[in-house]
Amino acid sequence: MTASVLQHAQTYQTRGWPVLPLKPRSKVPAAAHGVHSASLDPGQATQWWGNGVAYGVAVACGSVSGFFALDVDPRAPITLKYWTTKDFSERGSTTTGRP
């Protein structure tokens, strides 16, 4: 599994997408500085995913990759309709449906 994840991570890097490891079966970054540790360096990817630890792989979102992530929680009181009608043109803002 780890070699496959390493290959995916390095493919993402070749596309210009900085990657970082996630703790196994988690969305929690495993790197020392979280998302700020995201890297385009294939050598760094080999250190993270070539050591036998079953880290997941994440792509850093925001200006470093141009990605925007929306994680809709079905338990939150705000509906998917709300999110699909919201203006996300302002980058760097965070909105949550939880009180």
NORNOR-V166122 format. One record per residue. N is the residue number from 1. RES is the residue in one letter. OMEGA is omega in degrees with one decimal (999 if undefined). D_CENTER is the distance of its C-alpha to the mean C-alpha in Angstrom with 1 decimal. Layout:
n=N res=RES omega=OMEGA d_center=D_CENTER
n=N res=RES omega=OMEGA d_center=D_CENTER
//
This chain:
n=1 res=M omega=-174.4 d_center=18.8
n=2 res=T omega=179.7 d_center=17.4
n=3 res=A omega=178.7 d_center=18.9
n=4 res=S omega=178.6 d_center=17.3
n=5 res=V omega=176.7 d_center=13.8
n=6 res=L omega=179.2 d_center=14.9
n=7 res=Q omega=177.6 d_center=16.3
n=8 res=H omega=-179.7 d_center=13.2
n=9 res=A omega=-178.8 d_center=11.2
n=10 res=Q omega=174.3 d_center=14.3
n=11 res=T omega=177.8 d_center=14.7
n=12 res=Y omega=179.7 d_center=11.4
n=13 res=Q omega=-179.7 d_center=12.7
n=14 res=T omega=176.6 d_center=16.1
n=15 res=R omega=179.3 d_center=14.7
n=16 res=G omega=-179.0 d_center=13.7
n=17 res=W omega=179.2 d_center=9.9
n=18 res=P omega=-177.5 d_center=9.0
n=19 res=V omega=175.3 d_center=7.2
n=20 res=L omega=179.9 d_center=7.2
n=21 res=P omega=174.0 d_center=8.7
n=22 res=L omega=175.7 d_center=8.4
n=23 res=K omega=-177.7 d_center=11.9
n=24 res=P omega=178.8 d_center=13.7
n=25 res=R omega=-175.0 d_center=13.5
n=26 res=S omega=172.0 d_center=11.3
n=27 res=K omega=-176.4 d_center=8.1
n=28 res=V omega=178.7 d_center=9.4
n=29 res=P omega=177.2 d_center=8.5
n=30 res=A omega=-179.1 d_center=11.5
n=31 res=A omega=-174.4 d_center=12.0
n=32 res=A omega=-176.4 d_center=14.8
n=33 res=H omega=176.4 d_center=13.4
n=34 res=G omega=-177.0 d_center=10.0
n=35 res=V omega=179.4 d_center=7.6
n=36 res=H omega=175.9 d_center=11.1
n=37 res=S omega=-177.7 d_center=11.3
n=38 res=A omega=-171.7 d_center=9.0
n=39 res=S omega=171.9 d_center=11.7
n=40 res=L omega=-176.4 d_center=13.4
n=41 res=D omega=178.9 d_center=16.1
n=42 res=P omega=177.0 d_center=16.9
n=43 res=G omega=177.4 d_center=18.9
n=44 res=Q omega=177.6 d_center=16.1
n=45 res=A omega=178.9 d_center=14.2
n=46 res=T omega=176.9 d_center=17.6
n=47 res=Q omega=-177.4 d_center=18.0
n=48 res=W omega=-171.3 d_center=14.8
n=49 res=W omega=-179.6 d_center=15.2
n=50 res=G omega=-175.0 d_center=18.9
n=51 res=N omega=177.9 d_center=20.3
n=52 res=G omega=176.9 d_center=20.5
n=53 res=V omega=-175.2 d_center=17.9
n=54 res=A omega=176.7 d_center=16.0
n=55 res=Y omega=169.0 d_center=12.5
n=56 res=G omega=179.0 d_center=9.6
n=57 res=V omega=177.2 d_center=7.2
n=58 res=A omega=173.7 d_center=3.5
n=59 res=V omega=178.7 d_center=3.9
n=60 res=A omega=179.0 d_center=4.6
n=61 res=C omega=177.4 d_center=6.2
n=62 res=G omega=-173.3 d_center=9.9
n=63 res=S omega=-178.7 d_center=12.9
n=64 res=V omega=-178.8 d_center=11.5
n=65 res=S omega=-175.0 d_center=10.2
n=66 res=G omega=179.8 d_center=12.0
n=67 res=F omega=174.4 d_center=9.3
n=68 res=F omega=-179.6 d_center=9.9
n=69 res=A omega=176.3 d_center=8.4
n=70 res=L omega=-178.9 d_center=11.2
n=71 res=D omega=-177.2 d_center=11.2
n=72 res=V omega=179.1 d_center=14.9
n=73 res=D omega=-177.5 d_center=16.6
n=74 res=P omega=178.8 d_center=20.0
n=75 res=R omega=-178.5 d_center=21.6
n=76 res=A omega=-177.4 d_center=21.2
n=77 res=P omega=179.8 d_center=24.4
n=78 res=I omega=-175.2 d_center=22.9
n=79 res=T omega=176.7 d_center=23.1
n=80 res=L omega=178.7 d_center=21.0
n=81 res=K omega=177.0 d_center=23.9
n=82 res=Y omega=-176.0 d_center=23.2
n=83 res=W omega=-178.2 d_center=19.7
n=84 res=T omega=178.0 d_center=21.0
n=85 res=T omega=-177.9 d_center=23.7
n=86 res=K omega=177.3 d_center=21.9
n=87 res=D omega=-179.1 d_center=21.9
n=88 res=F omega=-177.1 d_center=18.5
n=89 res=S omega=179.3 d_center=20.1
n=90 res=E omega=-179.5 d_center=19.7
n=91 res=R omega=176.3 d_center=16.4
n=92 res=G omega=179.1 d_center=15.2
n=93 res=S omega=179.1 d_center=16.7
n=94 res=T omega=175.6 d_center=15.5
n=95 res=T omega=179.0 d_center=17.5
n=96 res=T omega=178.7 d_center=17.7
n=97 res=G omega=-179.9 d_center=20.2
n=98 res=R omega=-180.0 d_center=21.1
n=99 res=P omega=999 d_center=24.2
//
